[in-house]
Structure formats: structure tokens, C-alpha cells
Amino acid sequence: MLPNDDEPGKGFIELGRLSRREADQLIIGYAFNLQTNELIPKSVPNPGAGREHLFRAWRLRGSSRKRVSMRQFQPIPDTGHDPTEE
């Protein structure tokens, strides 16, 4: 994978276009509660939230021509716990 505007050269073929959107929050650390055995993420607002980054997937000529794609997003269930309130 390379950023959308990069060209790897004549020895490669393009086999997919992908994008990634920046999350609303950035994980900056974790706290671990030894009593409950709970790992709690610490986050801050992401100044680049919502920004989309475009990429193209490449393979060497002569290798598999199977298209490249990303899996569908699987949201993590909300536990109702807000680590910013600690």
C-alpha cells in the first residue's frame, strides 16, 4: 500500500483503492486496575478527526491478481464506561 499519489514503478500493478478516516479520539495511554483486572484507555480529541487518507494497493507483476480490500468495520460495543470521568 502506498499513499494515493505515489507510483511504485512499472514492475507493479494496482489491485485496489483504500481509504482510512481518522477517529474522533486518540488513545494516549492506558490505566490498569489491579483490583478489577480492567484495562482502561485514556484518550484525547483528535485534531485530525474525520480526515480521510487515500491509498492504492499494488502487487508485483506476475504475482496474484486478487483484488485487495479492507474488512468491513466492526464497531466495539459501548460498555457505558467513560474513562474521561475518572
Buried (B, 14 or more C-beta within 10 A) or exposed (E): EEEEEEEEEEEBBEBBEBEEEBEEBBEEEEEEEEEEEEEBEBBEEBEEEEEEEEBBBBBEEEEEEEEBEEEEEEEEEEEEEEEEEE
